[in-house]
Amino acid sequence: MEDHAFYLNRCLELAQIAAGVGESAVGCVIVKDGIIIGEGSEQSRRLKDVTRHAEVVAVLDAVHTHGSGSCEGASLYSNVEPCILCAYVIRHYKIAHVVFSNYCGELGGTAQPFNMLTTDVIKKWGPAPFVEVLSGNQ
């Protein structure tokens, strides 16, 4: 069983690092078999690259560092709901479980009508990840 509080606290540490350099306060970790295999913090402003959200950075860290090319079956933790962009990446890499602590509004990956994270309409992606919202960990 994964320790949600531990992983969400690590996300908050990464979010504080991001905020300290002028980024949005978002941090993310990828966990597989109880081990953090990827970490990321928001880097979009600093890198002038809109795709460098914390979740994308964490997934790329996991894929490149561990060389598997996949995060299949892993869990993703973030202190903010993954947006539509991040939801696509999560689905592409077949992450099985997503835990976050704050909704991000209309651009969120679970928000209707563009619920990219939870939709079952796109059959090619396979099953949607199990999503948990733990708002008590802020």
N, CA, C and O of each residue as an XYZ file, in Angstrom:
552
protein
N       0.844     -1.191      0.000
C       0.000      0.000      0.000
C       0.882      1.246      0.000
O       1.837      1.346      0.770
N       0.554      2.167     -0.854
C       1.359      3.378     -0.963
C       0.981      4.378      0.118
O      -0.170      4.455      0.547
N       1.975      5.139      0.546
C       1.795      6.136      1.587
C       1.456      7.476      0.933
O       2.342      8.274      0.625
N       0.158      7.707      0.727
C      -0.270      8.911      0.027
C       0.299     10.187      0.650
O       0.775     11.064     -0.072
N       0.257     10.301      1.967
C       0.726     11.519      2.637
C       2.208     11.761      2.357
O       2.611     12.896      2.106
N       3.011     10.718      2.396
C       4.442     10.857      2.135
C       4.686     11.406      0.727
O       5.461     12.344      0.544
N       4.018     10.814     -0.259
C       4.239     11.225     -1.645
C       3.665     12.614     -1.921
O       4.269     13.397     -2.655
N       2.512     12.924     -1.343
C       1.956     14.260     -1.529
C       2.805     15.320     -0.825
O       2.916     16.442     -1.318
N       3.398     14.986      0.307
C       4.309     15.929      0.958
C       5.531     16.189      0.092
O       6.017     17.319      0.029
N       6.036     15.146     -0.582
C       7.161     15.356     -1.501
C       6.738     16.274     -2.645
O       7.522     17.112     -3.091
N       5.512     16.120     -3.117
C       4.994     17.023     -4.153
C       4.995     18.466     -3.662
O       5.367     19.381     -4.397
N       4.579     18.661     -2.422
C       4.567     20.018     -1.858
C       5.977     20.589     -1.740
O       6.176     21.782     -1.971
N       6.959     19.758     -1.385
C       8.353     20.210     -1.346
C       8.806     20.661     -2.738
O       9.439     21.707     -2.881
N       8.483     19.874     -3.748
C       8.843     20.229     -5.123
C       8.102     21.481     -5.579
O       8.654     22.299     -6.316
N       6.851     21.633     -5.142
C       6.070     22.825     -5.481
C       6.690     24.081     -4.875
O       6.717     25.136     -5.508
N       7.190     23.959     -3.642
C       7.843     25.108     -3.003
C       9.111     25.501     -3.747
O       9.419     26.686     -3.872
N       9.839     24.519     -4.236
C      11.042     24.799     -5.032
C      10.647     25.567     -6.292
O      11.289     26.555     -6.649
N       9.593     25.112     -6.961
C       9.121     25.784     -8.175
C       8.709     27.223     -7.867
O       9.097     28.151     -8.577
N       7.930     27.400     -6.817
C       7.477     28.741     -6.450
C       8.650     29.648     -6.125
O       8.618     30.842     -6.421
N       9.683     29.086     -5.520
C      10.867     29.855     -5.157
C      11.626     30.425     -6.342
O      12.395     31.373     -6.186
N      11.422     29.862     -7.519
C      12.093     30.381     -8.724
C      11.090     31.018     -9.687
O      11.375     31.184    -10.873
N       9.912     31.373     -9.165
C       8.936     32.118     -9.944
C       7.986     31.291    -10.790
O       7.291     31.832    -11.650
N       7.947     29.999    -10.559
C       7.035     29.126    -11.305
C       5.741     28.936    -10.512
O       5.660     29.311     -9.343
N       4.748     28.359    -11.152
C       3.541     27.946    -10.438
C       3.941     26.874     -9.430
O       4.825     26.061     -9.701
N       3.300     26.874     -8.287
C       3.657     25.953     -7.202
C       3.042     24.574     -7.435
O       2.033     24.217     -6.829
N       3.674     23.808     -8.329
C       3.207     22.454     -8.628
C       4.392     21.503     -8.587
O       5.445     21.765     -9.168
N       4.193     20.384     -7.878
C       5.195     19.335     -7.816
C       4.543     17.991     -8.056
O       3.353     17.810     -7.797
N       5.337     17.039     -8.557
C       4.786     15.739     -8.933
C       5.825     14.651     -8.734
O       7.018     14.875     -8.940
N       5.367     13.466     -8.330
C       6.235     12.290     -8.272
C       5.529     11.118     -8.948
O       4.302     11.013     -8.938
N       6.341     10.241     -9.535
C       5.863      8.995    -10.123
C       6.383      7.878     -9.232
O       7.572      7.833     -8.916
N       5.492      6.976     -8.826
C       5.834      5.908     -7.892
C       5.498      4.559     -8.526
O       4.412      4.361     -9.071
N       6.452      3.646     -8.442
C       6.214      2.286     -8.919
C       6.810      1.321     -7.916
O       7.972      1.457     -7.533
N       6.029      0.357     -7.491
C       6.460     -0.636     -6.513
C       7.002      0.018     -5.245
O       7.974     -0.459     -4.659
N       6.366      1.116     -4.825
C       6.740      1.798     -3.593
C       7.980      2.661     -3.677
O       8.458      3.154     -2.656
N       8.513      2.854     -4.879
C       9.740      3.641     -5.060
C       9.444      4.820     -5.986
O       8.798      4.657     -7.021
N       9.920      6.006     -5.608
C       9.792      7.168     -6.489
C      10.758      6.968     -7.656
O      11.973      6.893     -7.471
N      10.188      6.884     -8.865
C      11.026      6.674    -10.056
C      11.140      7.933    -10.913
O      11.913      7.966    -11.871
N      10.374      8.966    -10.572
C      10.446     10.224    -11.308
C       9.913     11.357    -10.466
O       8.976     11.183     -9.687
N      10.518     12.523    -10.628
C      10.083     13.723     -9.917
C      10.087     14.898    -10.881
O      10.864     14.944    -11.834
N       9.202     15.840    -10.609
C       9.186     17.035    -11.424
C       8.552     18.192    -10.705
O       7.691     18.021     -9.842
N       8.992     19.373    -11.075
C       8.354     20.596    -10.612
C       8.103     21.465    -11.840
O       8.737     21.293    -12.881
N       7.194     22.374    -11.701
C       6.825     23.253    -12.811
C       8.051     23.984    -13.339
O       8.837     24.531    -12.566
N       8.213     23.992    -14.668
C       9.375     24.634    -15.288
C       9.007     25.433    -16.536
O       9.895     25.849    -17.280
N       7.729     25.651    -16.776
C       7.260     26.279    -18.009
C       7.793     27.687    -18.225
O       8.224     28.027    -19.327
N       7.766     28.496    -17.194
C       8.226     29.896    -17.343
C       9.734     29.962    -17.547
O      10.224     30.652    -18.440
N      10.448     29.245    -16.716
C      11.919     29.288    -16.768
C      12.451     28.777    -18.103
O      13.384     29.347    -18.669
N      11.848     27.693    -18.603
C      12.305     27.107    -19.863
C      11.606     27.692    -21.093
O      11.942     27.368    -22.232
N      10.619     28.566    -20.831
C       9.824     29.141    -21.914
C       9.255     28.035    -22.805
O       9.343     28.085    -24.032
N       8.673     27.041    -22.144
C       8.120     25.860    -22.814
C       6.855     25.446    -22.089
O       6.920     24.897    -20.990
N       5.716     25.702    -22.687
C       4.427     25.443    -22.057
C       4.216     23.967    -21.715
O       3.353     23.645    -20.898
N       4.978     23.078    -22.315
C       4.803     21.648    -22.040
C       5.542     21.176    -20.798
O       5.417     20.007    -20.433
N       6.288     22.013    -20.150
C       7.087     21.582    -19.000
C       6.347     21.748    -17.685
O       6.828     22.377    -16.743
N       5.155     21.155    -17.659
C       4.387     21.076    -16.412
C       5.038     20.036    -15.509
O       5.748     19.153    -15.992
N       4.808     20.131    -14.220
C       5.436     19.236    -13.255
C       5.176     17.767    -13.587
O       6.076     16.936    -13.472
N       3.955     17.450    -13.995
C       3.614     16.066    -14.294
C       4.395     15.543    -15.498
O       4.886     14.414    -15.480
N       4.509     16.355    -16.534
C       5.262     15.951    -17.729
C       6.735     15.773    -17.384
O       7.364     14.804    -17.810
N       7.278     16.697    -16.622
C       8.687     16.606    -16.213
C       8.914     15.326    -15.410
O       9.914     14.638    -15.614
N       7.997     15.002    -14.500
C       8.136     13.791    -13.685
C       8.055     12.525    -14.538
O       8.838     11.596    -14.343
N       7.119     12.484    -15.478
C       6.996     11.313    -16.353
C       8.256     11.153    -17.187
O       8.787     10.049    -17.305
N       8.740     12.244    -17.766
C       9.967     12.161    -18.574
C      11.160     11.742    -17.727
O      12.020     10.994    -18.192
N      11.217     12.214    -16.495
C      12.288     11.800    -15.588
C      12.220     10.290    -15.359
O      13.240      9.603    -15.406
N      11.021      9.783    -15.112
C      10.859      8.339    -14.880
C      11.228      7.535    -16.119
O      11.932      6.530    -16.020
N      10.764      7.965    -17.266
C      11.017      7.230    -18.514
C      12.496      7.255    -18.884
O      13.059      6.228    -19.264
N      13.124      8.418    -18.775
C      14.530      8.539    -19.182
C      15.494      7.969    -18.146
O      16.485      7.332    -18.505
N      15.215      8.189    -16.885
C      16.107      7.713    -15.830
C      16.084      6.200    -15.719
O      17.117      5.572    -15.484
N      14.919      5.622    -15.885
C      14.780      4.188    -15.686
C      14.760      3.404    -16.994
O      14.710      2.174    -16.994
N      14.800      4.136    -18.109
C      14.991      3.512    -19.406
C      13.923      2.546    -19.874
O      14.117      1.862    -20.878
N      12.820      2.470    -19.187
C      11.807      1.502    -19.588
C      10.972      2.008    -20.748
O      10.359      1.218    -21.465
N      10.943      3.325    -20.940
C      10.084      3.893    -21.967
C       8.618      3.853    -21.580
O       7.755      4.191    -22.389
N       8.330      3.449    -20.366
C       6.946      3.302    -19.929
C       6.824      3.563    -18.435
O       7.752      3.339    -17.657
N       5.673      4.032    -18.077
C       5.322      4.156    -16.655
C       4.110      3.282    -16.379
O       3.356      3.535    -15.439
N       3.925      2.266    -17.189
C       2.753      1.408    -17.080
C       2.625      0.828    -15.672
O       3.558      0.235    -15.130
N       1.435      1.022    -15.104
C       1.148      0.498    -13.779
C       1.602      1.381    -12.630
O       1.345      1.059    -11.470
N       2.270      2.486    -12.925
C       2.773      3.382    -11.877
C       1.647      4.268    -11.332
O       0.544      4.321    -11.876
N       1.970      4.954    -10.242
C       1.075      5.952     -9.656
C       1.699      7.327     -9.824
O       2.915      7.483     -9.707
N       0.872      8.314    -10.096
C       1.316      9.701    -10.209
C       0.676     10.480     -9.085
O      -0.533     10.396     -8.870
N       1.484     11.238     -8.370
C       1.015     12.119     -7.304
C       1.325     13.556     -7.688
O       2.413     13.847     -8.184
N       0.378     14.453     -7.462
C       0.580     15.872     -7.722
C      -0.217     16.668     -6.701
O      -1.270     16.227     -6.240
N       0.288     17.838     -6.354
C      -0.469     18.675     -5.434
C      -1.588     19.436     -6.152
O      -2.405     20.097     -5.511
N      -1.621     19.339     -7.484
C      -2.674     19.978     -8.271
C      -3.181     18.973     -9.306
O      -2.409     18.173     -9.835
N      -4.475     19.020     -9.586
C      -5.066     18.159    -10.609
C      -4.309     18.289    -11.922
O      -4.067     19.407    -12.378
N      -3.937     17.193    -12.531
C      -3.298     17.271    -13.842
C      -4.234     17.927    -14.863
O      -5.424     17.616    -14.917
N      -3.685     18.826    -15.662
C      -4.472     19.526    -16.671
C      -4.703     18.619    -17.883
O      -4.297     17.457    -17.884
N      -5.349     19.153    -18.894
C      -5.642     18.391    -20.106
C      -4.358     17.906    -20.770
O      -4.282     16.753    -21.194
N      -3.356     18.763    -20.867
C      -2.063     18.378    -21.461
C      -1.447     17.220    -20.684
O      -1.032     16.223    -21.276
N      -1.388     17.346    -19.388
C      -0.784     16.314    -18.543
C      -1.607     15.031    -18.569
O      -1.055     13.932    -18.509
N      -2.937     15.173    -18.659
C      -3.801     14.000    -18.735
C      -3.472     13.169    -19.966
O      -3.460     11.940    -19.897
N      -3.206     13.822    -21.085
C      -2.824     13.097    -22.302
C      -1.541     12.302    -22.054
O      -1.458     11.129    -22.419
N      -0.550     12.931    -21.439
C       0.727     12.261    -21.160
C       0.509     11.081    -20.212
O       1.068     10.005    -20.421
N      -0.284     11.276    -19.193
C      -0.581     10.211    -18.227
C      -1.221      9.017    -18.941
O      -0.839      7.870    -18.710
N      -2.180      9.292    -19.795
C      -2.856      8.208    -20.516
C      -1.900      7.527    -21.494
O      -1.901      6.301    -21.608
N      -1.095      8.304    -22.192
C      -0.158      7.741    -23.162
C       0.820      6.775    -22.499
O       1.123      5.717    -23.049
N       1.308      7.137    -21.328
C       2.288      6.304    -20.619
C       1.640      5.266    -19.697
O       2.330      4.592    -18.933
N       0.321      5.143    -19.774
C      -0.427      4.093    -19.083
C      -0.229      4.072    -17.563
O      -0.115      3.013    -16.947
N      -0.193      5.259    -16.988
C      -0.140      5.379    -15.533
C      -1.483      4.911    -14.979
O      -2.538      5.339    -15.446
N      -1.436      4.040    -13.992
C      -2.641      3.356    -13.514
C      -3.398      4.093    -12.418
O      -4.582      3.833    -12.209
N      -2.741      5.002    -11.721
C      -3.321      5.585    -10.507
C      -2.863      7.033    -10.422
O      -1.672      7.314    -10.548
N      -3.788      7.943    -10.213
C      -3.475      9.359    -10.079
C      -4.063      9.865     -8.771
O      -5.245      9.666     -8.488
N      -3.224     10.521     -7.981
C      -3.661     11.102     -6.707
C      -3.282     12.577     -6.731
O      -2.134     12.925     -7.007
N      -4.248     13.442     -6.441
C      -3.943     14.871     -6.344
C      -4.727     15.489     -5.203
O      -5.669     14.892     -4.683
N      -4.320     16.711     -4.815
C      -4.936     17.308     -3.633
C      -5.726     18.589     -3.894
O      -6.429     19.061     -3.001
N      -5.628     19.163     -5.090
C      -6.369     20.394     -5.388
C      -6.845     20.383     -6.831
O      -6.065     20.118     -7.746
N      -8.130     20.671     -7.035
C      -8.647     20.806     -8.394
C      -8.086     22.075     -9.029
O      -7.798     23.047     -8.331
N      -7.931     22.066    -10.352
C      -7.393     23.266    -11.029
C      -8.434     23.992    -11.868
O      -8.094     24.965    -12.542
N      -9.677     23.562    -11.853
C     -10.726     24.291    -12.565
C     -10.977     23.753    -13.958
O     -10.800     22.563    -14.219
N     -11.391     24.639    -14.851
C     -11.867     24.219    -16.169
C     -10.815     23.552    -17.047
O     -11.172     22.859    -18.000
N      -9.542     23.737    -16.759
C      -8.491     23.083    -17.542
C      -8.069     21.743    -16.952
O      -7.165     21.091    -17.473
N      -8.715     21.335    -15.879
C      -8.369     20.077    -15.224
C      -8.710     18.860    -16.068
O      -9.689     18.856    -16.814
N      -7.900     17.847    -15.939
C      -8.065     16.629    -16.712
C      -9.296     15.815    -16.364
O      -9.655     14.892    -17.095
N      -9.956     16.148    -15.239
C     -11.196     15.445    -14.886
C     -12.418     16.315    -15.124
O     -13.541     15.857    -14.910
N     -12.234     17.557    -15.561
C     -13.340     18.500    -15.742
C     -14.095     18.219    -17.050
O     -13.489     17.956    -18.089
N     -15.394     18.281    -16.974
C     -16.232     18.134    -18.165
C     -16.203     19.438    -18.958
O     -16.101     20.490    -18.326
N     -16.282     19.456    -20.253
C     -16.522     18.298    -21.102
C     -15.234     17.646    -21.627
O     -15.301     16.710    -22.424
N     -14.078     18.123    -21.194
C     -12.802     17.624    -21.724
C     -12.065     16.780    -20.691
O     -10.893     17.024    -20.406
N     -12.742     15.804    -20.139
C     -12.195     14.969    -19.071
C     -11.215     13.932    -19.629
O     -11.467     12.729    -19.559
N     -10.115     14.401    -20.173
C      -9.119     13.531    -20.818
C      -8.584     12.458    -19.870
O      -8.270     11.348    -20.300
N      -8.482     12.781    -18.611
C      -7.903     11.839    -17.656
C      -8.827     10.659    -17.364
O      -8.359      9.542    -17.142
N     -10.123     10.901    -17.365
C     -11.053      9.873    -16.918
C     -11.967      9.315    -18.006
O     -12.726      8.382    -17.742
N     -11.913      9.850    -19.197
C     -12.820      9.382    -20.248
C     -12.540      7.938    -20.647
O     -11.401      7.471    -20.631
N     -13.609      7.257    -21.002
C     -13.456      5.901    -21.545
C     -13.848      5.874    -23.024
O     -13.997      4.802    -23.610
N     -14.012      7.039    -23.615
C     -14.433      7.157    -25.007
C     -13.299      6.795    -25.978
O     -13.552      6.233    -27.043
N     -12.068      7.111    -25.615
C     -10.932      6.839    -26.501
C     -10.415      5.441    -26.182
O      -9.615      5.254    -25.265
N     -10.876      4.479    -26.941
C     -10.595      3.056    -26.663
C      -9.115      2.706    -26.810
O      -8.621      1.824    -26.108
N      -8.407      3.378    -27.703
C      -6.993      3.078    -27.945
C      -6.153      3.222    -26.674
O      -5.145      2.533    -26.516
N      -6.561      4.106    -25.778
C      -5.814      4.347    -24.548
C      -5.974      3.238    -23.526
O      -5.166      3.136    -22.602
N      -6.969      2.425    -23.663
C      -7.234      1.430    -22.634
C      -7.953      2.068    -21.457
O      -8.484      3.172    -21.577
N      -7.975      1.382    -20.320
C      -8.740      1.896    -19.183
C      -8.131      3.171    -18.599
O      -6.915      3.364    -18.596
N      -9.008      4.019    -18.113
C      -8.575      5.250    -17.444
C      -7.909      4.899    -16.121
O      -8.214      3.870    -15.518
N      -6.999      5.755    -15.673
C      -6.399      5.503    -14.359
C      -7.437      5.691    -13.247
O      -8.423      6.412    -13.398
N      -7.177      5.020    -12.140
C      -7.976      5.230    -10.934
C      -7.563      6.584    -10.363
O      -6.374      6.815    -10.143
N      -8.503      7.472    -10.121
C      -8.206      8.827     -9.665
C      -8.710      9.012     -8.244
O      -9.853      8.681     -7.931
N      -7.842      9.546     -7.382
C      -8.211      9.874     -5.999
C      -7.900     11.337     -5.746
O      -6.857     11.844     -6.157
N      -8.809     12.003     -5.069
C      -8.604     13.388     -4.670
C      -8.512     13.395     -3.151
O      -9.466     13.030     -2.464
N      -7.367     13.811     -2.633
C      -7.140     13.825     -1.187
C      -6.886     15.262     -0.759
O      -5.741     15.673     -0.575
N      -7.955     16.012     -0.603
C      -7.828     17.439     -0.316
C      -7.347     17.733      1.090
O      -7.032     18.885      1.388
N      -7.277     16.760      1.953
C      -6.791     17.001      3.303
C      -5.278     17.126      3.385
O      -4.745     17.429      4.452
N      -4.571     16.898      2.274
C      -3.101     16.943      2.262
C      -2.592     18.185      1.576
O      -1.912     18.096      0.553
N      -2.913     19.357      2.130
C      -2.502     20.605      1.495
C      -1.546     21.362      2.370
O      -1.090     22.443      1.996
